Amino acid sequence: MDDCHGPSVATLPPPGTSGKQHIVAIVGPPNSGKSTLFNRLTGLRQKVANFPGVTVEHRMGRAKLGHLREIFVVDLPGVYSLQPRTEDERVTHDVLAGTMKGLPKPDAVMLILDSTNLSRHLSLAAPILSLGLPTLVILNMADDLHGRGGEVDAKELAKQLNTPVVLISASKGTGVEKVFEFLNGAPQHLPPKPPLLQLPVLQNVPQVRDWAANMSRRTNFRAPAPPLWTRRLDGIFLHPVVGPLIFLLVVIGVFQTIFAGARPMMDAVAAAIQTSGKWIQGTMPDTALRSLIVDGVWSGVGSVIVFLPQILLLFLFIGVLEDSGYLARAALIADRTMARIGLQGKSFIPLLSAYACAVPAIMATRTIENKRDRIATILIAPFMTCSARLPVYTLVIAAFIPEKPLLGLFFGTRAAALLGLYVLGFLAAIITARLLKSTVLKSTRAPFILEMPPYRWPTVTSLVLRLIDRARVFLRRAGTVILAVAIVLWVLANLPLHNGKPPAIGESIAGMIGHAVEPAIRPLGFNWKIGIGLITSLAAREVIVGTLGTIYGIEGTTQSMGLQAALRHDLTPGGAAALLVFFAFAMQCMSTVAVVRRETAGWRWPIIQFAYMTVFAYVFAFLANRIVSLWF
Amino acid sequence: MSMQMHVNKTAHAGPRNLTSLKKGESGILERIDMSDVDAQRLMELGFLPGHSVTRAHAAPGGDPRVFRVDGSEVALRRETAVHLILR
């Protein structure tokens, strides 16, 4: 439920007084520490962007140099070569060749390599140096290299490659000042002379690899001892019995913390919003403006901001799992189970993240190279119970299901209902995945390849940057789309004026729209007020809570009731069940539609997905209404 | 299902491949029997003919398996590993 605005198209800000903006690109293989270095260089002055016409994402940031000077740094996707076989490789190649639309040719390149795996990583130096751009070769993970008894002569490598080489540790920050020095001189750097060891003419994999091996031999590279800790830890995390147990504990731990651990923080945020709302109510004169601010903006936007702690906790977990290297192990363990529904281990983490929000989950599917697996994962991700459904579930469950203990004190009827809704979404996802993978998205036999990076301590800087980024995106959405919906709804609910006074809600424009859709949703047990909620919740699911709050707050008969009592007054138990089921299955989220369009590079999949999910939701909500109405 | 197909499917009938390696065992890769694009990707990760491959851990149930190659560890499913032929 965050990331509403997909990353914007790559554009550079207007040139400053200095004239031309200088750009330096960071290139490197996956797991070489590109992002860590990028974060070190740019801090908070960064944003995610997309190149026009392709689905590959890159990050752009400003590195502050001395004397009020800045330089733009572009973080390109991780690649092993520049053979334009995958989209990532093509984008990296085009950017460096200066043929990418929307981005001028970079003034220089920073090639970042993992020094603990230098012989292999140096392979990427061959195609990069062939481009003839000024290049700084950065050997990262120096601490790890030395810690495991490895060695590399950076000076000798610089001589051999005929281009500057620095040895750094991006996570510890050692040596980063040398990178800044390079950035400082970026506009004046000259193209490199060819390396002493002639670059392979045919840049195929075996030849490039031989060149890299010879090169590292010439610089007295001593490979480090195998990562003992990683092997020891894998002995535990990939143990046939202990491994899956730890995996389950991790998944349960993530869930427990998100739902139970976030509660006090969410309550605190909710209390703060309520208190400040009352304060505004007390200080402002009783005008239409006050009504707009308190009833429209504060209750609408406030009901969404409450979810910030939950979102941040989830991303903290994903950050720790990813940065530590456990995520790859989790994908390995999950692979066989995921294979049963036609997917693969790499789909597991995006689907797990979809429990927080489908938008970052869909963006996380980029790690899946197999296009069909990726699209299948994108299409089922919105069935996972995202946190935006929680406010709707919580409200309806609390209003209609009395709390009774089922299993002692820890598991009651309400928790069971909530769990049931999670299971429902999960089942819908499995059924859909099977359907897709046995028909339109039947896989080509592309191999499943998963690199297992060594375990590393996650750094606080990287985690904090990630969380700030998430919080920014989430709050921006609350401040734009949700704010706009709240204002528009308030206006529609208060017009047309009757004798200078706002109309009864049923006679307002919003009410008329609700009445217009009522015939279509009556079979589900919904009336026109729920209809307004369904329409406004197209923007985002949780908006329905704010909308109902606004409608019931304005309407006379329900004004004095709490939201729960008002709902009970308005909905039959069958209608309530239908509402829950509808929200479990429907794709009520424009942000998701937008991100699917971007990630699949077209309208085809998002339209199919939206139609499929809406029909699915309508049919099952209808059945739920009928079945529940038999008993209650 | 004919008898012929059944014989072809068993690992022992064909040449030695990555799935024949037991945990901790190494072998020298001879060739990759896959399309050029797939073979190139595997080669970039270190699965180069003439290089040594060591079998490491595996997921519970034994599939996918992790292989140590050229200084890093890469997990492959059984269906992929059978196409990497050992000397």
Interface residues (C-beta under 8 A of the other chain):
Chain A: Y80 S81 Q83 R85 T116 N117 S119 R120 S123 V205 P206 R209 A223 R231 D234 G235 L238 P240 V241 G243 P244 A328 L332 I333 D335 R336 A339 G345 R445 A446 P447 F448 I449 L450 E451 M452
Chain B: M34 V37 D38 Q40 R41 L42 M43 E44 L45 G46 L48 P49 A56 H57 A58 A59 P60 G61 D63 P64 V66 D70 G71 S72 E73 V74 A75 L76 R77 E79 T80
